[in-house]
Amino acid sequence: MKNWTRWGKDLSGVTLLVFAGLMASGCAAGTPAEDEESIENDDEDETVDDSDGTFGTFVSPDGSIELGNAAFELDPPSAPANDTCDAPASIASIVGESVTVTGTLLLATDDYDTFCLDPSTFETGYRDVVYQLDIESECSGILTLTGDTAFTGSLSLRSEACTTDEICTNAFETTELYAPLHAGTYWAVVSATDTSSDEFSLSLDCMAPTCGDGFLNSTEDCDDGNTVSGDGCSSSCIFEAADAALDTCGGAAGGTPIEIGSGQILHLPGNAAMASTVGATDSGTGTCMLQPDDIIVAAPDHVRRVRPTANGTMTITIGLDYDDVPLCGEDPNVEPSFPYASGCYDRALHVRTGCEDVLTEVGCSDSWERWWAPEQVTFAVTADTDYYVFVDGYHDDEYGAGPYVMRIEMSN
């Protein structure tokens, strides 16, 4: 019945539900007939003529409804009108405005791949529909995709071309995607698995850009979600001078090493303020930090030279505050809400014995499924050997750099 009620909209002015009711009341008592015979129902005014071998005419008792052969011809069901980039549904928005549309993936086809939902082999894909976003002026944008509890899909935002995936996030019932939007045209692609429900709503909120809102807008060098100076991004969202001793391998090698003995725990930088990679340059990338399609993207990082005074095991953690509480929320299994707290960004951590040689890497951590979770590496160390610790990020944007505390623990 689900397909009938959605597909059968018109039977020459009579809905399929009416037709089904008439068939039940007028045809249930009928019996098969020979080609040259007619069938009479209990009501003498109702006859079905099958003399030509096809289902003929049905007349209601009062003569008000008459269905002939042509009445049962149905147009085949079709995909949504916005099934492809050729005819996307339009969403227009201006600063300070919120727009919500409803959509369906019923009978949609798979036309485009998204790196966060479609299988990596692309042997099978997931159905999708397209929305064109017409942005009148620059704004900090939030796209919200909402389905029911059975909705399983993804939301992709594209700016250069409708067919090119750029930003993508999975949706299990609901998801939000954040991006600074410039005046112009964007495309949002909503995808769903074959077992997902069909109906959804898509909302676009366009907020006025402000320093400290967490969006890197065109007038800003940085935006770490606050207006506090001294953390790499000033109160007016301008880069602050990077610490030369931390910004490069040369700076780390030329400074005093951080010494730690067995049984010790250190928190760096060791004062009330956290260090920050905002505004830093890239000095190296860990082997665990491969992007989709095995592309490595450079990100701002800090390099610290650590020297153990005894043999043992070293554990290094970033993503915690000075009290060892996660910066992205106390429960690392729960994704934080936007705007994120200071120090909550997509971090990465890797360690080498040779600062400029990736082949000397002894540990690397970059969470994919839980980007907000703290990163931690544990490795064996040799006394009086230098280890170069890279505090890194996922990407060179406002979500790949920020404040941090480095926790170092030595054990036997």
Buried (B, 14 or more C-beta within 10 A) or exposed (E): EEEEEEBBEEBEEBBBEEBEEBEEBBBEEBEEBEEEEEBEBEEEEBBBBBEEEEBBEBBBEEEEBEBEEEBEEEEEEEBBEBBBBEEBBEBEBEBEEEBEBEBBBBBBEBBBBBBBBBEEEEEEBBBBBBBBBEBEBBBBBBBBBBBEEEBBBBBBBBBEEBBEBBBBBBBEBBBBBBBBBBEEEBBBBBBBBEEBBBBBEBBBBBBEBBBBBBBBBEEBBBBBBBBBEEBBBBBEBEBBEBBEBBBBBBBBBEBEBBEBEBEBEBBBBEEEEBBBBBBBEBBBBBEBBBEEEEEEBBBBBBBBBBBBBBBBBBBBBBBBBEEEEBBBBEEBEEBBEBBBBBBBBBBBBBBBBEBBEEEEBBBBBBBEEEBBBBBBBBBEBEEEEBBBBBBBBBBBBBBBBBBBBBBBBBEE
